[in-house]
Amino acid sequence: MQLQFLKFNTIMKKILFCVATLLCLMTTTSTAQFNCEFNLSTQSWVKPGTNEPCTNTIITSVPFLRITPDARSGAMGDAGIATSPDANAIHFNSSKLAFVDRDLSLSATYTPWLRALGLNDVYMAYLSGYKQIDKLSTIGFGLRYFSLGQISYTTDTGQENGTGKPNEFEISAAYARKLSDNFSLSLGGKFIYSNLAAGQRVGAIEINPGTAGAVDFGLTWKKDIELSGNQTNLTVGAAITNLGTKISYTNSANKDFIPTNLGIGAAWEFQFDEYNSFTITTDLNKLLVPTPCIASNDPNAPSCDEDQDGILDYKQKSVVGGLLGSFGDAQGGAGEEFREINYSIGMEYWYDKQFAVRAGYYTEAQTKGNRQYFTVGLGLKYNVFGLNFSYLVPTTSQRNPLDNTLRFSLIFDFEAFDGEE
Protein backbone atom coordinates (compact mmCIF):
# COMPACT_ATOMS: atom_id res chain seq x y z
CA MET A 1 0.00 0.00 0.00
CA GLN A 2 2.81 2.43 0.87
CA LEU A 3 4.58 1.68 -2.44
CA GLN A 4 1.38 2.38 -4.37
CA PHE A 5 0.98 5.69 -2.56
CA LEU A 6 4.55 6.71 -3.38
CA LYS A 7 4.01 5.88 -7.03
CA PHE A 8 0.80 7.91 -7.05
CA ASN A 9 2.58 10.80 -5.36
CA THR A 10 5.34 10.77 -7.97
CA ILE A 11 2.87 10.60 -10.83
CA MET A 12 0.92 13.61 -9.55
CA LYS A 13 4.08 15.65 -9.17
CA LYS A 14 5.04 14.82 -12.75
CA ILE A 15 1.60 15.92 -13.87
CA LEU A 16 2.09 19.22 -12.03
CA PHE A 17 5.48 19.64 -13.66
CA CYS A 18 4.10 18.92 -17.11
CA VAL A 19 1.34 21.48 -16.61
CA ALA A 20 3.84 24.07 -15.40
CA THR A 21 6.14 23.39 -18.34
CA LEU A 22 3.30 23.73 -20.83
CA LEU A 23 2.31 27.05 -19.26
CA CYS A 24 5.80 28.44 -19.55
CA LEU A 25 6.09 27.40 -23.20
CA MET A 26 2.76 28.92 -24.29
CA THR A 27 4.27 31.28 -26.83
CA THR A 28 2.94 30.11 -30.17
CA THR A 29 0.34 27.56 -29.13
CA SER A 30 -3.01 27.72 -30.88
CA THR A 31 -6.09 28.05 -28.67
CA ALA A 32 -8.36 26.12 -31.01
CA GLN A 33 -11.42 24.68 -29.34
CA PHE A 34 -11.98 21.41 -31.19
CA ASN A 35 -15.47 21.02 -29.76
CA CYS A 36 -16.64 24.42 -30.99
CA GLU A 37 -18.05 25.80 -34.22
CA PHE A 38 -18.37 29.35 -35.51
CA ASN A 39 -21.93 30.69 -35.71
CA LEU A 40 -22.17 33.08 -38.68
CA SER A 41 -25.42 34.69 -37.57
CA THR A 42 -24.14 35.62 -34.10
CA GLN A 43 -20.46 35.90 -35.12
CA SER A 44 -19.46 33.87 -32.08
CA TRP A 45 -18.14 30.43 -31.12
CA VAL A 46 -20.72 27.98 -29.80
CA LYS A 47 -20.92 24.33 -28.85
CA PRO A 48 -21.93 22.18 -31.85
CA GLY A 49 -25.67 21.98 -32.36
CA THR A 50 -26.44 24.60 -29.69
CA ASN A 51 -26.25 28.33 -29.09
CA GLU A 52 -24.28 27.85 -25.86
CA PRO A 53 -20.97 29.74 -25.78
CA CYS A 54 -17.74 27.77 -25.90
CA THR A 55 -15.34 27.49 -23.01
CA ASN A 56 -12.60 30.11 -23.37
CA THR A 57 -10.78 30.51 -20.06
CA ILE A 58 -8.32 33.37 -19.67
CA ILE A 59 -4.83 32.00 -19.02
CA THR A 60 -1.94 33.99 -17.55
CA SER A 61 1.47 33.18 -16.16
CA VAL A 62 2.15 33.20 -12.39
CA PRO A 63 -1.52 32.60 -11.44
CA PHE A 64 -0.41 32.12 -7.82
CA LEU A 65 -0.61 35.93 -7.52
CA ARG A 66 -4.41 35.65 -7.55
CA ILE A 67 -4.67 32.98 -4.86
CA THR A 68 -6.37 34.39 -1.77
CA PRO A 69 -3.54 34.21 0.79
CA ASP A 70 -5.31 34.53 4.15
CA ALA A 71 -7.83 32.38 6.00
CA ARG A 72 -10.14 35.26 6.97
CA SER A 73 -10.99 36.26 3.39
CA GLY A 74 -10.71 32.61 2.37
CA ALA A 75 -13.66 31.94 4.68
CA MET A 76 -15.72 34.77 3.12
CA GLY A 77 -15.76 33.56 -0.48
CA ASP A 78 -12.37 35.20 -1.19
CA ALA A 79 -13.84 38.69 -0.63
CA GLY A 80 -11.52 41.29 0.88
CA ILE A 81 -11.42 44.54 -1.11
CA ALA A 82 -13.63 46.51 1.29
CA THR A 83 -13.53 44.50 4.52
CA SER A 84 -12.04 46.05 7.67
CA PRO A 85 -8.27 46.46 7.32
CA ASP A 86 -5.89 43.89 8.72
CA ALA A 87 -2.34 42.68 8.14
CA ASN A 88 -3.34 40.96 4.87
CA ALA A 89 -4.88 44.03 3.23
CA ILE A 90 -1.95 44.50 0.82
CA HIS A 91 -3.14 41.56 -1.31
CA PHE A 92 -6.63 42.96 -1.90
CA ASN A 93 -6.52 46.72 -1.54
CA SER A 94 -3.65 48.33 0.32
CA SER A 95 -5.45 51.70 0.58
CA LYS A 96 -7.46 50.15 3.47
CA LEU A 97 -4.29 50.35 5.54
CA ALA A 98 -4.77 54.11 5.96
CA PHE A 99 -7.70 53.32 8.30
CA VAL A 100 -5.96 50.86 10.65
CA ASP A 101 -6.14 51.53 14.40
CA ARG A 102 -3.00 49.65 15.43
CA ASP A 103 0.63 50.69 15.28
CA LEU A 104 1.92 47.38 13.94
CA SER A 105 0.41 44.10 12.77
CA LEU A 106 1.87 40.88 11.40
CA SER A 107 0.21 37.86 9.82
CA ALA A 108 1.44 34.42 8.76
CA THR A 109 -0.69 32.03 6.68
CA TYR A 110 -0.13 28.43 5.59
CA THR A 111 -2.22 27.07 2.71
CA PRO A 112 -1.93 23.37 1.78
CA TRP A 113 -2.28 22.72 -1.94
CA LEU A 114 -3.78 19.61 -3.56
CA ARG A 115 -3.82 17.95 -0.16
CA ALA A 116 -6.79 15.80 -1.25
CA LEU A 117 -4.45 14.10 -3.74
CA GLY A 118 -1.98 13.10 -1.03
CA LEU A 119 0.65 15.75 -1.80
CA ASN A 120 2.29 16.96 1.41
CA ASP A 121 5.01 19.25 0.06
CA VAL A 122 2.91 21.49 -2.23
CA TYR A 123 1.82 24.61 -0.36
CA MET A 124 1.69 28.39 -0.24
CA ALA A 125 3.07 30.43 2.65
CA TYR A 126 2.27 34.10 3.14
CA LEU A 127 3.80 36.64 5.51
CA SER A 128 2.41 40.17 5.57
CA GLY A 129 1.86 43.16 7.81
CA TYR A 130 1.80 46.91 8.19
CA LYS A 131 3.37 49.74 10.21
CA GLN A 132 1.73 53.09 10.82
CA ILE A 133 3.92 56.08 10.01
CA ASP A 134 1.51 58.66 11.42
CA LYS A 135 -2.25 59.10 11.73
CA LEU A 136 -2.57 59.69 8.00
CA SER A 137 -0.24 57.16 6.41
CA THR A 138 0.74 53.50 6.70
CA ILE A 139 3.17 51.20 4.92
CA GLY A 140 2.39 47.56 4.17
CA PHE A 141 4.53 44.64 3.10
CA GLY A 142 4.08 41.05 1.95
CA LEU A 143 6.06 37.94 1.07
CA ARG A 144 4.33 35.10 -0.76
CA TYR A 145 6.05 31.75 -1.42
CA PHE A 146 4.53 28.94 -3.49
CA SER A 147 6.22 25.53 -3.48
CA LEU A 148 5.47 22.76 -5.99
CA GLY A 149 7.43 20.23 -3.94
CA GLN A 150 10.21 18.00 -5.20
CA ILE A 151 9.91 16.66 -8.74
CA SER A 152 11.95 14.10 -10.63
CA TYR A 153 12.77 15.37 -14.12
CA THR A 154 12.95 13.09 -17.15
CA THR A 155 14.16 13.53 -20.72
CA ASP A 156 11.97 13.25 -23.83
CA THR A 157 12.76 9.54 -23.90
CA GLY A 158 11.78 8.99 -20.28
CA GLN A 159 15.30 8.82 -18.84
CA GLU A 160 15.88 10.32 -15.39
CA ASN A 161 17.39 13.80 -15.53
CA GLY A 162 17.82 14.86 -11.92
CA THR A 163 15.41 16.40 -9.43
CA GLY A 164 14.25 19.89 -8.67
CA LYS A 165 12.03 21.94 -6.40
CA PRO A 166 9.93 24.31 -8.54
CA ASN A 167 8.87 27.40 -6.65
CA GLU A 168 7.57 30.93 -7.07
CA PHE A 169 7.60 33.97 -4.82
CA GLU A 170 6.46 37.58 -4.64
CA ILE A 171 7.90 40.44 -2.56
CA SER A 172 5.60 43.45 -2.23
CA ALA A 173 5.37 46.79 -0.44
CA ALA A 174 2.78 49.57 -0.43
CA TYR A 175 2.14 53.06 0.89
CA ALA A 176 -1.38 54.17 1.89
CA ARG A 177 -2.46 57.67 2.85
CA LYS A 178 -5.68 59.34 3.96
CA LEU A 179 -6.72 62.30 1.84
CA SER A 180 -9.69 63.01 4.10
CA ASP A 181 -11.45 61.41 7.04
CA ASN A 182 -13.35 59.18 4.62
CA PHE A 183 -11.05 58.64 1.63
CA SER A 184 -7.63 57.09 1.03
CA LEU A 185 -5.33 56.10 -1.84
CA SER A 186 -2.42 53.69 -2.10
CA LEU A 187 0.47 52.80 -4.36
CA GLY A 188 2.37 49.51 -4.19
CA GLY A 189 5.15 47.71 -6.00
CA LYS A 190 6.25 44.08 -6.23
CA PHE A 191 8.91 41.77 -7.59
CA ILE A 192 7.85 38.39 -8.98
CA TYR A 193 10.08 35.33 -9.42
CA SER A 194 8.95 32.05 -10.97
CA ASN A 195 11.26 29.03 -11.20
CA LEU A 196 9.30 26.12 -12.66
CA ALA A 197 12.01 24.06 -14.33
CA ALA A 198 15.21 26.11 -14.55
CA GLY A 199 18.07 24.31 -16.30
CA GLN A 200 15.82 21.78 -18.05
CA ARG A 201 15.31 21.58 -21.79
CA VAL A 202 12.32 20.86 -24.01
CA GLY A 203 13.97 19.94 -27.31
CA ALA A 204 16.38 22.75 -28.09
CA ILE A 205 14.62 25.21 -25.77
CA GLU A 206 16.24 25.89 -22.40
CA ILE A 207 13.92 26.79 -19.54
CA ASN A 208 14.97 29.69 -17.31
CA PRO A 209 13.43 31.33 -14.25
CA GLY A 210 10.94 34.07 -15.11
CA THR A 211 10.95 37.49 -13.44
CA ALA A 212 8.59 40.44 -13.57
CA GLY A 213 7.80 43.70 -11.80
CA ALA A 214 4.36 45.14 -11.11
CA VAL A 215 2.50 47.94 -9.34
CA ASP A 216 -0.81 48.11 -7.45
CA PHE A 217 -3.22 51.03 -7.12
CA GLY A 218 -6.03 51.21 -4.58
CA LEU A 219 -8.69 53.52 -3.19
CA THR A 220 -11.07 53.27 -0.24
CA TRP A 221 -14.05 55.34 0.85
CA LYS A 222 -15.81 54.70 4.14
CA LYS A 223 -18.61 56.41 6.01
CA ASP A 224 -20.24 55.94 9.42
CA ILE A 225 -24.03 55.91 9.13
CA GLU A 226 -26.64 55.71 11.90
CA LEU A 227 -29.47 53.40 10.86
CA SER A 228 -32.53 52.74 13.06
CA GLY A 229 -30.57 53.68 16.12
CA ASN A 230 -27.68 51.33 15.27
CA GLN A 231 -24.21 52.38 14.20
CA THR A 232 -23.27 51.11 10.72
CA ASN A 233 -20.25 51.55 8.52
CA LEU A 234 -20.29 51.50 4.72
CA THR A 235 -16.99 50.91 2.90
CA VAL A 236 -16.39 50.93 -0.86
CA GLY A 237 -13.04 50.02 -2.39
CA ALA A 238 -11.38 49.45 -5.73
CA ALA A 239 -7.94 48.21 -6.73
CA ILE A 240 -5.89 47.45 -9.82
CA THR A 241 -3.29 44.84 -8.91
CA ASN A 242 -0.40 43.15 -10.71
CA LEU A 243 -0.10 45.80 -13.41
CA GLY A 244 3.36 45.01 -14.70
CA THR A 245 5.73 43.58 -17.21
CA LYS A 246 5.18 40.37 -19.12
CA ILE A 247 7.11 37.25 -18.19
CA SER A 248 8.93 34.53 -20.13
CA TYR A 249 10.68 31.27 -19.21
CA THR A 250 12.73 31.04 -22.41
CA ASN A 251 14.85 33.36 -24.55
CA SER A 252 11.86 34.03 -26.78
CA ALA A 253 10.93 37.67 -27.26
CA ASN A 254 7.29 36.63 -27.02
CA LYS A 255 6.20 36.85 -23.39
CA ASP A 256 3.06 36.04 -21.42
CA PHE A 257 0.81 38.36 -19.43
CA ILE A 258 0.75 38.28 -15.65
CA PRO A 259 -2.71 38.39 -13.96
CA THR A 260 -3.46 42.12 -13.91
CA ASN A 261 -6.80 42.46 -12.12
CA LEU A 262 -9.49 45.05 -11.47
CA GLY A 263 -11.40 44.53 -8.25
CA ILE A 264 -14.36 46.50 -6.89
CA GLY A 265 -15.86 45.75 -3.49
CA ALA A 266 -18.28 46.99 -0.87
CA ALA A 267 -18.84 46.08 2.78
CA TRP A 268 -21.55 47.08 5.22
CA GLU A 269 -20.86 46.58 8.92
CA PHE A 270 -23.67 46.69 11.50
CA GLN A 271 -22.76 47.32 15.14
CA PHE A 272 -25.82 46.09 17.04
CA ASP A 273 -24.40 46.73 20.51
CA GLU A 274 -21.04 46.69 22.27
CA TYR A 275 -20.83 42.90 21.91
CA ASN A 276 -22.37 41.99 18.55
CA SER A 277 -21.45 43.09 15.02
CA PHE A 278 -22.22 41.72 11.57
CA THR A 279 -20.64 42.48 8.17
CA ILE A 280 -21.78 41.56 4.68
CA THR A 281 -19.39 42.13 1.79
CA THR A 282 -19.14 41.50 -1.92
CA ASP A 283 -16.34 41.69 -4.50
CA LEU A 284 -16.31 41.78 -8.30
CA ASN A 285 -13.07 40.90 -10.08
CA LYS A 286 -12.05 40.97 -13.73
CA LEU A 287 -8.68 40.18 -15.30
CA LEU A 288 -7.32 43.08 -17.37
CA VAL A 289 -5.54 40.89 -19.92
CA PRO A 290 -6.56 39.86 -23.45
CA THR A 291 -9.20 37.20 -23.93
CA PRO A 292 -7.64 34.27 -25.85
CA CYS A 293 -8.56 34.21 -29.52
CA ILE A 294 -10.10 30.90 -30.64
CA ALA A 295 -8.04 29.86 -33.64
CA SER A 296 -9.56 27.76 -36.40
CA ASN A 297 -9.22 26.77 -40.05
CA ASP A 298 -12.82 27.85 -40.65
CA PRO A 299 -12.60 30.56 -43.37
CA ASN A 300 -15.64 32.32 -41.89
CA ALA A 301 -14.07 32.69 -38.46
CA PRO A 302 -11.98 35.73 -37.48
CA SER A 303 -8.25 35.30 -37.91
CA CYS A 304 -6.12 35.07 -34.76
CA ASP A 305 -2.86 35.74 -36.64
CA GLU A 306 -3.42 38.56 -39.11
CA ASP A 307 0.28 39.10 -39.80
CA GLN A 308 0.90 35.35 -40.29
CA ASP A 309 4.03 35.34 -38.12
CA GLY A 310 3.07 32.17 -36.27
CA ILE A 311 2.28 34.01 -33.01
CA LEU A 312 -1.29 34.73 -32.00
CA ASP A 313 -1.99 38.46 -32.23
CA TYR A 314 -3.52 38.80 -28.75
CA LYS A 315 -0.27 37.55 -27.21
CA GLN A 316 1.67 40.31 -28.96
CA LYS A 317 -0.31 43.15 -27.41
CA SER A 318 1.48 45.51 -25.05
CA VAL A 319 0.62 45.56 -21.36
CA VAL A 320 -1.30 48.84 -21.76
CA GLY A 321 -2.93 47.66 -24.98
CA GLY A 322 -4.00 44.43 -23.33
CA LEU A 323 -5.42 46.32 -20.32
CA LEU A 324 -7.43 48.82 -22.38
CA GLY A 325 -8.60 46.18 -24.84
CA SER A 326 -9.64 43.73 -22.12
CA PHE A 327 -13.05 45.42 -21.83
CA GLY A 328 -14.03 44.71 -25.43
CA ASP A 329 -11.82 42.07 -27.07
CA ALA A 330 -13.87 38.92 -26.37
CA GLN A 331 -15.04 37.22 -29.55
CA GLY A 332 -18.42 36.64 -27.91
CA GLY A 333 -19.01 40.37 -27.45
CA ALA A 334 -20.40 42.09 -24.37
CA GLY A 335 -22.00 38.89 -23.11
CA GLU A 336 -18.63 37.16 -22.90
CA GLU A 337 -17.03 40.21 -21.30
CA PHE A 338 -19.59 40.10 -18.48
CA ARG A 339 -18.95 36.35 -18.06
CA GLU A 340 -15.32 37.20 -17.30
CA ILE A 341 -16.37 38.88 -14.04
CA ASN A 342 -16.03 36.72 -10.92
CA TYR A 343 -18.25 37.31 -7.90
CA SER A 344 -17.63 36.83 -4.19
CA ILE A 345 -19.99 37.36 -1.31
CA GLY A 346 -19.09 36.95 2.35
CA MET A 347 -20.45 37.39 5.85
CA GLU A 348 -18.71 37.86 9.18
CA TYR A 349 -20.19 37.89 12.70
CA TRP A 350 -18.14 38.99 15.73
CA TYR A 351 -19.02 38.48 19.37
CA ASP A 352 -17.25 40.78 21.79
CA LYS A 353 -14.49 41.24 19.18
CA GLN A 354 -13.09 37.90 20.33
CA PHE A 355 -14.99 35.20 18.41
CA ALA A 356 -15.96 35.31 14.72
CA VAL A 357 -18.05 33.08 12.45
CA ARG A 358 -17.65 33.49 8.68
CA ALA A 359 -19.20 32.14 5.50
CA GLY A 360 -19.10 32.98 1.81
CA TYR A 361 -19.66 31.95 -1.77
CA TYR A 362 -17.52 32.34 -4.89
CA THR A 363 -18.79 31.92 -8.45
CA GLU A 364 -17.25 32.02 -11.89
CA ALA A 365 -18.91 31.53 -15.29
CA GLN A 366 -18.94 27.97 -16.59
CA THR A 367 -17.10 29.01 -19.77
CA LYS A 368 -14.43 30.90 -17.80
CA GLY A 369 -13.24 28.27 -15.35
CA ASN A 370 -16.45 27.19 -13.59
CA ARG A 371 -15.07 27.59 -10.06
CA GLN A 372 -18.01 27.65 -7.68
CA TYR A 373 -17.74 26.92 -3.98
CA PHE A 374 -18.93 27.72 -0.48
CA THR A 375 -16.49 28.71 2.23
CA VAL A 376 -16.79 28.70 6.02
CA GLY A 377 -14.46 29.65 8.83
CA LEU A 378 -13.86 30.75 12.39
CA GLY A 379 -11.82 33.48 14.02
CA LEU A 380 -10.45 33.82 17.54
CA LYS A 381 -8.83 36.89 19.04
CA TYR A 382 -7.31 37.38 22.47
CA ASN A 383 -5.31 40.43 23.39
CA VAL A 384 -2.66 40.82 20.62
CA PHE A 385 -3.05 37.30 19.28
CA GLY A 386 -5.52 36.17 16.57
CA LEU A 387 -6.16 32.86 14.81
CA ASN A 388 -8.31 32.34 11.69
CA PHE A 389 -9.45 29.12 10.00
CA SER A 390 -11.15 28.53 6.66
CA TYR A 391 -12.58 25.53 4.83
CA LEU A 392 -13.67 25.25 1.18
CA VAL A 393 -16.70 23.18 0.11
CA PRO A 394 -16.99 22.63 -3.68
CA THR A 395 -20.43 22.85 -5.32
CA THR A 396 -19.53 21.60 -8.83
CA SER A 397 -17.54 18.75 -10.34
CA GLN A 398 -14.81 21.27 -11.20
CA ARG A 399 -12.01 20.37 -8.80
CA ASN A 400 -10.34 23.07 -6.71
CA PRO A 401 -6.86 22.64 -5.21
CA LEU A 402 -8.32 23.64 -1.83
CA ASP A 403 -11.25 21.19 -1.88
CA ASN A 404 -12.05 20.11 1.69
CA THR A 405 -8.81 21.63 2.95
CA LEU A 406 -8.36 23.47 6.24
CA ARG A 407 -6.01 26.45 6.18
CA PHE A 408 -5.12 28.88 8.92
CA SER A 409 -3.62 32.32 9.64
CA LEU A 410 -1.90 33.71 12.71
CA ILE A 411 -2.20 37.45 13.37
CA PHE A 412 -0.42 39.62 15.92
CA ASP A 413 -1.90 43.11 16.50
CA PHE A 414 0.23 45.40 18.61
CA GLU A 415 -0.74 48.49 20.58
CA ALA A 416 -2.99 51.22 19.22
CA PHE A 417 -1.18 54.02 17.44
CA ASP A 418 -0.62 57.14 19.56
CA GLY A 419 1.72 59.16 17.35
CA GLU A 420 1.19 62.70 16.06
CA GLU A 421 -0.03 63.72 12.65
BELSUL-V303443 format. One record per helix or strand of 3 or more residues. SS is the DSSP state (@ for helix, = for strand). FROM is the first residue (numbers start at 0). TO is the last residue. If there is no record, write none. Layout:
ss:SS from:FROM to:TO
ss:SS from:FROM to:TO
This chain:
ss:@ from:1 to:23
ss:= from:35 to:38
ss:= from:43 to:46
ss:@ from:62 to:65
ss:@ from:70 to:73
ss:@ from:88 to:91
ss:@ from:93 to:98
ss:= from:103 to:111
ss:@ from:114 to:116
ss:= from:122 to:131
ss:= from:136 to:146
ss:= from:150 to:153
ss:= from:159 to:163
ss:= from:166 to:177
ss:= from:182 to:194
ss:= from:209 to:226
ss:= from:229 to:243
ss:= from:260 to:270
ss:= from:275 to:286
ss:@ from:312 to:315
ss:@ from:318 to:324
ss:@ from:333 to:338
ss:= from:341 to:350
ss:= from:354 to:362
ss:@ from:365 to:367
ss:= from:371 to:381
ss:= from:384 to:393
ss:= from:405 to:412
